[in-house]
Amino acid sequence: MAKKLYTKIIGTGSYIPPKVIKNDYFLDYEFYDPSSRKPFDKSNEEIIQKFHEITNIEERRWIDDNQVNSDMAASAVLNACESAGIDKETLDFIIFGHNFGDVRPGNTSVDTLPGLANRVKKLTDIKNPACICHDVISGCPGWTQSMIIADAYLRSGTFKRGVVIGSDTLSRISDPHDRDTMIFSDGAGATIVEAVESETPTGIIAHSSRSDSNPYANLLTFGSSQNPDFEGDDLFIKMAGRKLYIYAISHVPGVVKDSLDKAGLQLSDVKKVLIHQANEKMDEAILKGVFKLYKEKEIPAGIMPMSINKLGNSSTATVPTLLDLIVKGQMEGQEINEGDYIILCSVGAGMNINSIVYKW
């Protein structure tokens, strides 16, 4: 049988900020109703309790004041290179999936010049001029979209090895008067990918994507504070939470099934589903939707690992960070073994969905 090129992950890395923010941190916040733009008539205790019931988030991680997004990403890249046992100078490309650049404390201005992939190259002291750099802005699916781009690079034979990053600092573009600010967190994940020749399929087997920008482009936007008396011109991330939830549970399952169909696999072949850690209730509804498409009633225990409880929603970082934690044995009861088929899936701003079928 003739050998083909496949994209294989040979190393994973992450950076999880040490600053832990528990739910009671928000007890003194003043949250405003998005429809009336007046303070809620509920206590923060009630708001936080309801938030926990829906998302299952108990705490999240926020970046230190002396760091920016590219700092976290650089640490994740070096960690991934160490895990892969490779020389960073052998990288042919750096692809950085993010959304807001290097946002600094106290200012929501987006800083993307130079591109963050170039900043990471400088911070990691990679001198190889043949190592190209570029950013991908695709909402929360930034890392999965970047992996699909990397797969095209490697399968074409243009490049042999690269790093794909997902990293964001959502804490710095969150409205302190919007209860959704409790969802968001910071973090970075990175994967070293390499082209390998194989007679049998390995690594990325198939993928499927869709973008429903018409009519759903405005489910995630930048906007002014919920507080009409907020001073300053800062813009914050704004989310139409209920509409986004309905969109995700309606469309993500079909994309997952399409990726499995392309791979020639059944749902029963899948050992793990690593989905964007957006909201635990939403992710559970998406998984149920996938099983419903296959007319499967019983969902295997542990098939969908969750990190949102302790790490929150770090956008592009959630899937590669989760992968790194599992691979390195840092999630109790979770493991990925050689030969396992896994799903890497994300949904977010745009609205964009990606599902990758990967053979470990």
N, C-alpha and C positions, 0 to 999 in steps of 0.2 A: 504494500500500500504506500502511495506517495506521501512524503512528509509535507505538512503545511505549517505556516507560521501562526502562532497563537500568542496572545498577550497574557503573561503570567505575573502575578504579584510575588516578588521574591523577598520583600521586607515591608514591615509596617512600623509606623511611629506615631506618637501623639504628644501633645502638650496640653495638660489639664491644669488651669490656673489654681494656685493653692488657696486663694481667697474663697471661703465658703459663705454663701449668703442663704440663711434659712428663711422660712416663710415669715417668722415673726419679725424679721427685719422691716417688713412693710407695714407694721402696725401703726406707725406714725405718719404714713403717707396720706395725702388727701386725693382720693380718687374721684373723678368726675364721670357722670353719665354721658356717653357719647352722643345720645340723641338730644338731651336737654342742655348739655354742657354746664350742669349744675352738680354740686356734690351729691353722691348717693345718699339716700335716706337710710341705708343700712350701715351697721358698724363694720369696721375693717376686719374684726374677728369673723363676722358672717361672710364677708367677701372672700377672705382667705380660705375659710373652710370650704366654701363652694368651689373655689378655684382648685383646691387640693382634690376634691371629689371628682372633678372633671379631668384634670391633667395627671394626677398622682405625683406631681412635683412637690417634694418636701424641701429641697435645697437646690442651689445652682452655683456655678463657679463664675466669678468675675475677675477680669484681668487687673493686675496691679497698675497703679497710676504711672509708674515709670516705664511701662511697656506699651507697644502698639501691636496691631495685628501681625505685621510682618515679623516681629520678634518671636511671637508664638509659633508662627509657621516655620521659621528657621530652626527652632528647637525641634519641632516635629520631623523636619527633613533629616537633620543630623541623627536623630533617634532612629529613623527608618533606615538610613545608610548603615548605621551600626548593626541593626537587626539583620540586614541583608548581607552584611560582611563585605561591603563594596567600598571602593574609593570614590568619593563624591565627584572627582574629576572625570569619572567615566560616564557621567550623566550626559545624555544628548539633548535633553529638554527638561524644563521646569514649567509645569502648567499649574496655575494657582486659581482655584475656584473660590471666589469671595463675592461680597456685595457692596461693601462700604469703604474699602480702602483702609488706610491707617487713620482712624478717627482718634483724636486726642481727648483727654479728659476735659469736660466742661465746654466742649465745642463740637457740634454735630456735623461740621463741615467734612465732606468726603474728600480724602486726599489719595489720588491715584496716579500722581505724576512724580517720579517714574512709576511704571507698573509694579505691582507688588511682587510678581515673579522675579523681576530684575532686582528688587530690594533684597529678596531672599538670597539671590545669587551673591550679592555683595556681602550680606550678613554671614553667610556660610563660607565666604572666602573661596568660592569656586572660580578658578581663573581661566578654565577652558573656554576660549572664545567661540568654539563650535557648539557649546551648550546654549540652545535658544530659550527664550523666556516669553511667556505671554499669559495674560489673565483671562478668566472666563467668568462672566457675570450672568447667572441663570437662576437667581433665587436660591432657595435651599437645595435644589438639585445641582448646585455648582460642581460638587465633587463627582457625582455620577456622570454628569455631562462631560466633565474633563476626562474621566476614564474612557468614555466612548470616543472622544477625540484622540486620546493616547492610543487606543486600540487601532484606530485608522492609521495613525503614524507608524506603529510597529508592524502591522500586517502588510503595509505597503512596502516595507523594506527600507523606508527612508531613514528610520532611526532604529537603534537597537536597545536602548535603555533610557528611562527617564523617571521623573518623580511627579506624582500628582498630589496636589494639596487641596484640602478643604479647611478653611479657617475664617472665623468671623468674630467681631466684638459687638454683639447686639446690645450689651449693657449700655453702650455709649450712644446709641441712637434710639433708646427707649424713652418714651414720655413718662416722667415721674407722676403724672396725673391720670394715666391710663392703666387700668388694672391688668391689661395684657403685658405690661412691663415685667410682671412676675414670671412670665413664661420664659423670657429670653436670658441667654447666658453666653459665655465666651469659651472658646477652645479651638484646638487645631489638630488635624489628623493628616497623615501623609502615607503614601504607598509608593514603593519602588516597583516599577513595572518593566518587564523585559520581554523581548521577542524570543520565543523558543520554537524550535522545529520539532514536530511530533507527528507520528503516524495516526495517533488517536487523539480526539479532541481533549484539550486541557485548557485551564485558565478561562478567559472569557469565551464562552461558547456561543452566546447570542445576546442581543439586546433589543429593546423596543422603546420608543419615545413618542410623545405627542405634546403639542403646545396649543392650548385653547385660548389664545390671546383675544379672540373675538368669540364670545363677549366677556371673558373673565379677566382681562388684563388688570382691572382695578381692584382686585380682591386684596392685594397688598400694595400699598403706596407710601409715599412720604407726605406728611401733612403737619399742620400746626398742632400745638398742645390742646388737649381736651379742656384745659383751664383757659377761659377767654381772657383772663387777666394776666396770663403768663407773659413775663417781660423778655424781650429778645425775639430774634427772627429764626430761631432754631427750628428745623424740621425733624420730625420723628417718624419712625416706622408706624404705619397704621394698618390694621388688619380687620377685614370683614369676617370675623371668626365663624359665624354660623354658616354663611355662604361658602366659605372655604371648606368647612367640614363637609357640607353636602356635596360640593364639587369632588373632593378627594374620595369619599366613599363611593361616589357614583362612577368615577373614571379610572382610579388607580388599579382596581382588581382586573379590569380588562387589559390594561397594559402589561401587568404581570403575566396573565395568561398568554398574551400574544408573544411575549419573550420566551415562555416555555414551549409554545407551539413551534417557534422558529428553531429552538434547540432540539426538538423532537422528543421532549420529555413530558412526563406527567407530574402532577402535583405531589404524588406519592414518592417521587424520586428526590424531592427537596428535603434537605436536613435542617436548614436554617433560613429564615427570612430576616434580613437586616434592613429595616425600614427607617426612614428619617424619623428621628425622635422629636415629634412635633407636639403630641398630645396623646397620652396613653389610651384614652377612650376612643379617639379617632383612629389610632393605629389598630386597635383591637377590632373596630368596625370594618376597617379595610381588609384585615386578615379574614374575618368572617365572610366578607364579600368574595374574596378569592376562593375560599373553600366552597361557597355556594355555587360558584360557576362550575365547579367540578362535581357538584352534587354530593360533596363530602360533608357529613354532619359533625364528625368528631375531629377537633383540632388537637394534634399531638402536644403534650405538655413541653414547654421550653423551646418550641420551634421559632418563636419570635423573641429574642433577647431584648430587654429594655434597660436603658441607662438613664432615662429621663427623670426617674425618681430622685437621683442624686446629682445629675449634671445639667438638667434643664434642656432647653432647646438652643443649641449653638449653631443652627442653620447648616451651612455647608460642612461643618465639622462633625455632625452627629454620626453619620455612617462610618467614615474612616476611623473615628475615635472608637466607636463601638467595636469595629473589626479588630483594631489593635488590642483592645482590652481582652477580647476573647482569645485571640491568637497567643497572647502572652500569659494566659491563665489567670487573669485578674477579675474574671466574672464567675462567681461560684456557680457550679453546675452547668457551665457552658463550655463547649469545645467544638472545634472544627477539625475533622480528621482528613487525611489524604483520601481523595476519591469522592469526598462529599460534594454534592451540588448545593449551592447556596444562591439566594436571591439578594441583590443589592438594589434597593429601590428608594426613590425620593420623589416628593411632590412639593411645589412651591411657586413663588411669585412668577407670574407670566400669563397663564398658568402652565407650568411645565411639569412633565412627568417622565421619569426614566426608570426602566427595570433592566437589570443586567443579570444574566444567568452565568454563574461562575463555577467551574469544577476545580476544587482545591487540590 
